[in-house]
Amino acid sequence: MGNSPALGFFVDDVYFPGFDIGLHDVERIKVLRGPQGTLYGRNTEAGVINVISKRPVDHWEASAAADYGSFRTGELRAMVNAPLSGDRLLFRASGRYKRSDGWYESAATGDDDIGAYEQTEGRATLRRG
């Protein structure tokens, strides 16, 4: 089989080949043990982790959070939920931004931002009520 993962990782029923995804605005996480090929297809011999995001609701809601650490490492998270047309059209959006300047220096080149990264994630849902 090569390097195929034995555990399936899904977010809102969409397969992700790796676990390198930020979890924000999560309603629940379902863990299914054992082979799940019948329900989820290949690469699920050991089981499935299924992350279910929060769905839009019929009232206004918003949140924001920030973290900051060493080496100018930071993370911003935000979410907004809005009923666009009473309870007939609902909208929810969430996002996350992460960055770091890196935390070690290359002895060969003197470059001091090895390990630096910048990552942006977002999700939006529009639903009829």
Secondary structure per residue as TSV (DSSP state, phi and psi in degrees):
chain	resnum	aa	ss	phi	psi
A	1	M	-	360.0	-18.3
A	2	G	T	81.1	-134.8
A	3	N	T	-100.8	25.9
A	4	S	-	-68.6	132.5
A	5	P	-	-69.6	147.8
A	6	A	S	-91.8	-10.8
A	7	L	E	-116.0	126.4
A	8	G	E	-86.4	135.1
A	9	F	E	-119.3	119.0
A	10	F	E	-125.2	143.5
A	11	V	E	-124.2	117.3
A	12	D	T	51.6	46.1
A	13	D	T	64.7	20.3
A	14	V	E	-111.4	126.4
A	15	Y	E	-73.2	135.2
A	16	F	E	-120.2	123.9
A	17	P	S	-69.3	-16.7
A	18	G	S	-131.7	175.6
A	19	F	S	-98.3	9.1
A	20	D	-	-84.6	71.2
A	21	I	-	-142.3	138.8
A	22	G	-	-77.1	140.8
A	23	L	-	-104.1	111.6
A	24	H	-	-142.5	147.9
A	25	D	S	56.8	50.4
A	26	V	E	-97.5	133.0
A	27	E	E	-85.5	-48.8
A	28	R	E	-161.1	164.8
A	29	I	E	-127.2	126.0
A	30	K	E	-104.5	132.0
A	31	V	E	-116.2	120.4
A	32	L	E	-112.7	117.2
A	33	R	E	-88.1	151.0
A	34	G	S	83.6	175.0
A	35	P	-	-57.6	131.9
A	36	Q	-	-127.0	25.3
A	37	G	H	-59.1	-32.6
A	38	T	H	-64.9	-40.2
A	39	L	H	-88.9	-38.9
A	40	Y	H	-116.3	-3.3
A	41	G	-	86.6	-162.7
A	42	R	S	-68.5	170.0
A	43	N	S	63.6	31.6
A	44	T	-	-132.6	32.4
A	45	E	S	-63.4	-34.7
A	46	A	S	-92.9	-12.6
A	47	G	E	136.6	-170.8
A	48	V	E	-139.3	139.0
A	49	I	E	-111.1	119.1
A	50	N	E	-119.2	113.4
A	51	V	E	-94.4	126.4
A	52	I	E	-110.7	120.8
A	53	S	E	-78.1	158.7
A	54	K	-	-67.9	143.3
A	55	R	-	-97.5	158.6
A	56	P	-	-61.0	144.3
A	57	V	-	-122.2	170.8
A	58	D	S	-91.4	30.2
A	59	H	S	-144.2	158.6
A	60	W	-	-69.9	140.8
A	61	E	E	-156.8	141.7
A	62	A	E	-154.6	151.8
A	63	S	E	-154.7	156.7
A	64	A	E	-151.0	148.8
A	65	A	E	-150.0	153.6
A	66	A	E	-142.6	145.2
A	67	D	E	-130.4	146.3
A	68	Y	E	-142.6	140.7
A	69	G	E	-144.8	-164.4
A	70	S	G	-62.2	158.3
A	71	F	G	58.6	34.8
A	72	R	G	50.9	43.8
A	73	T	E	-92.8	128.9
A	74	G	E	-148.2	161.1
A	75	E	E	-145.4	134.6
A	76	L	E	-120.2	135.1
A	77	R	E	-131.1	140.3
A	78	A	E	-148.1	152.9
A	79	M	E	-147.7	142.4
A	80	V	E	-138.9	137.2
A	81	N	E	-125.2	131.1
A	82	A	E	-143.7	130.2
A	83	P	E	-79.3	114.2
A	84	L	S	-80.2	-33.6
A	85	S	S	-138.3	74.7
A	86	G	T	61.8	-127.8
A	87	D	T	-106.2	15.9
A	88	R	S	-92.4	-30.1
A	89	L	E	-134.6	118.3
A	90	L	E	-117.5	144.4
A	91	F	E	-134.1	138.6
A	92	R	E	-142.3	133.1
A	93	A	E	-136.0	143.1
A	94	S	E	-144.0	154.8
A	95	G	E	-156.0	164.9
A	96	R	E	-147.0	138.7
A	97	Y	E	-129.7	126.8
A	98	K	E	-127.0	146.3
A	99	R	E	-155.8	157.5
A	100	S	E	-155.0	148.0
A	101	D	-	-83.1	-2.4
A	102	G	-	96.1	157.7
A	103	W	S	-129.4	6.1
A	104	Y	B	-146.4	164.6
A	105	E	-	-114.5	140.0
A	106	S	-	-77.0	125.0
A	107	A	T	-69.9	-28.2
A	108	A	T	-77.9	-43.0
A	109	T	T	-108.7	-17.7
A	110	G	-	80.3	2.2
A	111	D	-	-65.6	124.9
A	112	D	S	-103.1	9.5
A	113	D	-	-120.7	39.5
A	114	I	B	-74.0	136.7
A	115	G	T	90.7	1.9
A	116	A	-	-68.5	146.1
A	117	Y	E	-151.1	160.9
A	118	E	E	-145.8	127.6
A	119	Q	E	-139.2	132.2
A	120	T	E	-125.6	133.0
A	121	E	E	-133.8	148.6
A	122	G	E	-158.0	158.7
A	123	R	E	-151.5	140.0
A	124	A	E	-136.2	142.2
A	125	T	E	-132.5	132.7
A	126	L	E	-119.9	128.3
A	127	R	E	-139.9	140.8
A	128	R	E	-82.1	136.1
A	129	G	-	-85.1	360.0
